[in-house]
């Protein structure tokens, strides 16, 4: 299956290319500041010993500002966990025309988890800390699974734009689930170890391996020899 562009309006493969407004950028920046503060405290103290007030104080915002954006202390880390998936979908949507879908998925997954640069490496380390904290916190695990489910739902429209309008919706749904789970399982497996963010045992290599295993029996993701 070859990838084709399926954009309409100001979208590319289901991902909006319209630049955010100043208000939207400020809102996103505040949410990310709060998310980082929550991640720091969860890693240092654990969720049980962290309050919403603690997170607001660490982020430098009022408690009412915290609750304007988030329903609970665990919910506060969602932007941090979702950021990598957002970048991955945008990169996948920008795939060059004619690229086979399995190759496009592998390349975009490897690139999004490659930890090129300090910021990307730091993001993976935050994810590791949060996944470890989630082992003892059902509410934090629920946020992680919700973020993955939302990413899978959004990925379906990206894959539809790349695969073309004639693609079986069930195959698109299976492909989105396989790709999302490949990353989720890779990150969870990596978080259980002390493997580095790059190289052997790192998330990028694990995710590509998971994807190949999961997509083996899918027609849409069958690799062309």
Sine and cosine of phi, psi and omega as CSV:
sin_phi,cos_phi,sin_psi,cos_psi,sin_omega,cos_omega
0.00,0.00,0.81,-0.59,0.03,-1.00
-1.00,-0.08,0.46,-0.89,0.03,-1.00
-1.00,0.03,0.65,-0.76,0.11,-0.99
-0.74,-0.68,0.40,-0.92,0.04,-1.00
-0.97,0.23,0.69,-0.72,0.01,-1.00
-0.77,-0.64,0.73,0.68,-0.08,-1.00
-1.00,0.02,0.39,-0.92,0.06,-1.00
-0.48,-0.88,0.72,-0.69,-0.09,-1.00
0.93,0.37,-0.72,-0.70,-0.02,-1.00
-0.97,-0.23,0.75,0.66,0.06,-1.00
-0.79,-0.62,0.37,-0.93,0.07,-1.00
-0.73,-0.69,0.95,-0.30,-0.02,-1.00
0.85,0.52,0.55,0.84,0.03,-1.00
1.00,0.01,-0.04,1.00,0.03,-1.00
-0.95,-0.31,0.81,-0.58,-0.05,-1.00
-0.91,0.41,0.69,-0.73,0.06,-1.00
-0.97,-0.26,0.06,1.00,0.02,-1.00
-0.94,0.33,0.81,-0.58,-0.03,-1.00
-0.92,0.40,0.61,-0.79,0.00,-1.00
-0.93,0.36,0.46,-0.89,0.05,-1.00
-0.96,0.28,0.20,-0.98,0.04,-1.00
-0.87,0.49,-0.66,0.75,0.02,-1.00
-0.89,0.46,-0.68,0.74,0.02,-1.00
-0.90,0.43,-0.63,0.78,0.02,-1.00
-0.92,0.40,-0.66,0.76,0.03,-1.00
-0.91,0.42,-0.66,0.75,0.03,-1.00
-0.88,0.47,-0.72,0.70,0.00,-1.00
-0.90,0.45,-0.63,0.78,0.01,-1.00
-0.91,0.42,-0.66,0.75,0.03,-1.00
-0.90,0.43,-0.69,0.72,0.02,-1.00
-0.88,0.48,-0.65,0.76,-0.01,-1.00
-0.94,0.35,-0.60,0.80,0.07,-1.00
-0.87,0.49,-0.69,0.72,0.02,-1.00
-0.91,0.41,-0.66,0.75,0.00,-1.00
-0.89,0.46,-0.67,0.74,0.02,-1.00
-0.91,0.41,-0.64,0.77,0.04,-1.00
-0.89,0.46,-0.67,0.74,0.02,-1.00
-0.90,0.44,-0.68,0.73,0.00,-1.00
-0.89,0.46,-0.67,0.74,0.03,-1.00
-0.86,0.51,-0.74,0.67,-0.06,-1.00
-0.94,0.34,-0.64,0.77,0.04,-1.00
-0.88,0.47,-0.62,0.79,-0.01,-1.00
-0.94,0.33,-0.64,0.77,-0.04,-1.00
-0.97,0.26,-0.70,0.71,-0.17,-0.98
-0.92,-0.40,-0.41,0.91,-0.17,-0.99
1.00,-0.03,0.46,-0.89,-0.03,-1.00
-0.86,0.51,-0.60,0.80,-0.06,-1.00
-0.89,0.46,-0.54,0.84,-0.04,-1.00
-0.98,-0.17,0.32,0.95,0.04,-1.00
-0.84,-0.54,0.72,-0.70,0.04,-1.00
-0.93,-0.37,0.25,-0.97,0.08,-1.00
-0.87,0.49,-0.58,0.81,0.04,-1.00
-0.89,0.45,-0.65,0.76,0.03,-1.00
-0.87,0.49,-0.69,0.72,-0.03,-1.00
-0.91,0.41,-0.70,0.71,0.01,-1.00
-0.87,0.49,-0.68,0.73,0.01,-1.00
-0.89,0.45,-0.70,0.71,0.00,-1.00
-0.90,0.44,-0.58,0.81,-0.02,-1.00
-0.99,0.15,-0.23,0.97,-0.01,-1.00
0.97,0.24,0.55,0.84,0.02,-1.00
-0.80,-0.60,0.29,-0.96,0.06,-1.00
-0.96,0.27,0.44,-0.90,0.01,-1.00
-0.87,0.49,-0.59,0.81,0.02,-1.00
-0.91,0.42,-0.51,0.86,0.07,-1.00
-0.92,0.38,-0.66,0.75,0.06,-1.00
-0.82,0.58,-0.77,0.64,-0.07,-1.00
-0.97,0.26,-0.23,0.97,0.12,-0.99
-0.93,0.37,-0.52,0.85,-0.06,-1.00
-0.97,-0.22,-0.49,0.87,-0.14,-0.99
-0.72,-0.69,0.57,-0.82,-0.03,-1.00
-0.99,0.10,-0.46,0.89,-0.06,-1.00
-0.50,-0.87,0.19,-0.98,0.02,-1.00
-0.91,0.42,-0.61,0.80,0.02,-1.00
-0.93,0.38,-0.59,0.80,0.00,-1.00
-0.89,0.45,-0.37,0.93,-0.07,-1.00
-0.90,0.43,-0.41,0.91,-0.05,-1.00
-1.00,0.07,-0.08,1.00,-0.06,-1.00
-0.83,0.56,-0.69,0.72,0.01,-1.00
-0.87,0.49,-0.56,0.83,0.00,-1.00
-0.94,0.35,-0.66,0.75,0.00,-1.00
-0.95,0.31,-0.51,0.86,-0.06,-1.00
-1.00,0.08,-0.31,0.95,-0.11,-0.99
-0.86,0.52,-0.68,0.73,0.00,-1.00
-0.90,0.44,-0.64,0.77,0.02,-1.00
-0.91,0.42,-0.61,0.79,0.03,-1.00
-0.89,0.46,-0.70,0.72,0.01,-1.00
-0.92,0.39,-0.61,0.79,0.02,-1.00
-0.89,0.46,-0.73,0.68,-0.02,-1.00
-0.90,0.44,-0.62,0.79,0.02,-1.00
-0.90,0.43,-0.66,0.75,0.02,-1.00
-0.92,0.39,-0.65,0.76,0.03,-1.00
-0.90,0.44,-0.66,0.75,-0.01,-1.00
-0.89,0.46,-0.43,0.90,-0.02,-1.00
-1.00,0.00,0.25,0.97,0.00,-1.00
-0.84,0.54,0.64,-0.77,0.01,-1.00
-0.90,0.44,0.65,-0.76,0.03,-1.00
-0.83,0.56,0.61,-0.79,0.04,-1.00
1.00,-0.02,-0.14,0.99,0.01,-1.00
-0.96,0.27,0.72,-0.69,0.06,-1.00
-0.90,0.44,0.65,-0.76,-0.09,-1.00
-0.87,0.50,-0.68,0.73,0.04,-1.00
-0.85,0.53,-0.67,0.74,0.01,-1.00
-0.91,0.41,-0.63,0.78,0.01,-1.00
-0.89,0.45,-0.67,0.74,0.01,-1.00
-0.91,0.41,-0.72,0.70,-0.01,-1.00
-0.87,0.50,-0.73,0.69,-0.04,-1.00
-0.91,0.42,-0.69,0.73,-0.04,-1.00
-0.93,0.36,-0.61,0.79,0.03,-1.00
-0.91,0.41,-0.73,0.68,0.00,-1.00
-0.87,0.49,-0.67,0.75,-0.02,-1.00
-0.92,0.38,-0.64,0.77,-0.06,-1.00
-0.95,0.32,-0.39,0.92,-0.02,-1.00
-0.95,-0.32,0.16,0.99,-0.11,-0.99
-0.95,0.33,-0.29,0.96,-0.01,-1.00
0.85,0.52,0.65,0.76,0.08,-1.00
-0.98,0.21,0.91,-0.41,-0.02,-1.00
0.99,-0.16,0.38,-0.93,-0.07,-1.00
-0.91,0.41,-0.62,0.78,-0.05,-1.00
-0.91,0.42,-0.68,0.73,0.00,-1.00
-0.92,0.40,-0.65,0.76,0.03,-1.00
-0.90,0.44,-0.65,0.76,0.02,-1.00
-0.90,0.44,-0.64,0.76,0.02,-1.00
-0.87,0.50,-0.65,0.76,0.04,-1.00
-0.91,0.41,-0.63,0.78,0.01,-1.00
-0.91,0.40,-0.60,0.80,0.07,-1.00
-0.89,0.46,-0.68,0.73,0.00,-1.00
-0.87,0.49,-0.69,0.73,0.03,-1.00
-0.86,0.52,-0.73,0.68,-0.01,-1.00
-0.88,0.48,-0.64,0.76,-0.01,-1.00
-0.94,0.34,-0.63,0.78,0.01,-1.00
-0.92,0.39,-0.58,0.82,0.07,-1.00
-0.93,0.38,-0.66,0.75,0.03,-1.00
-0.91,0.42,-0.55,0.84,-0.05,-1.00
-0.93,0.38,-0.34,0.94,0.01,-1.00
-0.86,0.52,-0.51,0.86,-0.03,-1.00
-0.95,-0.33,0.15,0.99,-0.07,-1.00
-0.70,-0.71,0.98,-0.19,-0.02,-1.00
-0.85,0.52,-0.59,0.81,-0.01,-1.00
-0.92,0.39,-0.60,0.80,0.03,-1.00
-0.94,0.34,-0.61,0.79,0.08,-1.00
-0.89,0.46,-0.62,0.79,0.00,-1.00
-0.89,0.46,-0.62,0.78,0.06,-1.00
-0.89,0.45,-0.69,0.73,0.02,-1.00
-0.87,0.50,-0.72,0.70,0.00,-1.00
-0.93,0.37,-0.59,0.81,0.04,-1.00
-0.90,0.43,-0.68,0.74,0.03,-1.00
-0.87,0.49,-0.66,0.75,0.02,-1.00
-0.92,0.39,-0.64,0.77,0.02,-1.00
-0.91,0.42,-0.67,0.75,0.04,-1.00
-0.90,0.44,-0.63,0.78,0.03,-1.00
-0.90,0.43,-0.67,0.74,0.03,-1.00
-0.87,0.49,-0.69,0.72,0.00,-1.00
-0.87,0.49,-0.67,0.74,0.00,-1.00
-0.95,0.31,-0.52,0.86,-0.01,-1.00
-0.91,0.42,-0.52,0.86,-0.02,-1.00
-0.85,0.52,-0.64,0.77,0.01,-1.00
-0.94,0.34,-0.55,0.84,0.06,-1.00
-0.91,0.42,-0.72,0.69,0.01,-1.00
-0.90,0.43,-0.59,0.81,0.04,-1.00
-0.89,0.46,-0.64,0.77,0.03,-1.00
-0.92,0.40,-0.53,0.85,-0.02,-1.00
-0.99,0.12,-0.61,0.79,-0.10,-1.00
-0.99,0.12,-0.40,0.92,0.02,-1.00
0.96,-0.28,0.36,-0.93,-0.12,-0.99
-0.94,0.35,-0.30,0.95,-0.06,-1.00
-1.00,0.03,-0.03,1.00,-0.06,-1.00
-0.94,0.34,0.67,-0.74,0.02,-1.00
-0.87,0.50,0.83,-0.56,0.00,-1.00
-0.84,0.54,-0.56,0.83,0.03,-1.00
-0.91,0.42,-0.65,0.76,0.04,-1.00
-0.90,0.43,-0.62,0.78,0.05,-1.00
-0.89,0.45,-0.67,0.74,-0.01,-1.00
-0.90,0.43,-0.67,0.74,0.03,-1.00
-0.90,0.43,-0.65,0.76,0.00,-1.00
-0.90,0.43,-0.67,0.74,0.02,-1.00
-0.90,0.44,-0.65,0.76,0.02,-1.00
-0.91,0.41,-0.68,0.74,-0.02,-1.00
-0.90,0.44,-0.71,0.70,-0.04,-1.00
-0.91,0.41,-0.68,0.73,0.01,-1.00
-0.91,0.42,-0.70,0.72,0.00,-1.00
-0.93,0.37,-0.52,0.85,0.04,-1.00
-0.86,0.51,-0.70,0.72,0.02,-1.00
-0.94,0.33,-0.69,0.72,-0.01,-1.00
-0.86,0.51,-0.76,0.65,-0.04,-1.00
-0.91,0.42,-0.63,0.78,0.02,-1.00
-0.88,0.47,-0.72,0.70,-0.01,-1.00
-0.92,0.40,-0.65,0.76,0.01,-1.00
-0.91,0.42,-0.65,0.76,0.02,-1.00
-0.91,0.42,-0.70,0.71,0.01,-1.00
-0.89,0.45,-0.64,0.77,-0.05,-1.00
-0.90,0.43,-0.39,0.92,0.02,-1.00
-0.98,0.21,-0.14,0.99,-0.06,-1.00
-0.88,-0.47,-0.01,-1.00,0.12,-0.99
-0.94,-0.34,0.43,0.90,0.01,-1.00
-0.89,0.46,0.45,-0.89,-0.03,-1.00
-0.95,0.31,0.15,-0.99,0.03,-1.00
-0.98,0.19,-0.26,0.97,0.03,-1.00
-0.76,-0.65,0.45,-0.89,0.09,-1.00
1.00,0.00,-0.41,-0.91,-0.07,-1.00
-0.90,0.44,0.75,-0.66,0.00,-1.00
0.99,0.16,0.01,1.00,-0.01,-1.00
-0.98,0.18,0.29,-0.96,-0.06,-1.00
-0.83,0.55,-0.62,0.78,-0.05,-1.00
-0.87,0.50,-0.77,0.64,-0.02,-1.00
-0.91,0.42,-0.66,0.75,0.01,-1.00
-0.90,0.44,-0.66,0.75,-0.05,-1.00
-0.92,0.40,-0.65,0.76,0.04,-1.00
-0.90,0.44,-0.67,0.74,0.04,-1.00
-0.88,0.48,-0.72,0.70,0.02,-1.00
-0.87,0.49,-0.68,0.73,-0.01,-1.00
-0.87,0.49,-0.71,0.70,-0.02,-1.00
-0.89,0.46,-0.62,0.78,0.03,-1.00
-0.92,0.38,-0.69,0.73,-0.08,-1.00
-0.96,0.29,-0.53,0.85,-0.11,-0.99
-1.00,-0.04,0.07,1.00,-0.08,-1.00
-0.82,0.58,-0.63,0.77,-0.06,-1.00
-0.98,-0.18,0.20,0.98,-0.05,-1.00
-0.99,-0.14,0.78,-0.63,-0.01,-1.00
-0.89,0.45,-0.66,0.75,-0.05,-1.00
-0.90,0.43,-0.53,0.85,-0.06,-1.00
-0.95,-0.30,0.28,0.96,0.03,-1.00
-0.91,0.40,0.78,-0.62,-0.03,-1.00
-0.96,0.27,0.66,-0.75,0.03,-1.00
-1.00,0.04,0.80,-0.60,-0.01,-1.00
-1.00,0.08,0.00,0.00,0.00,0.00
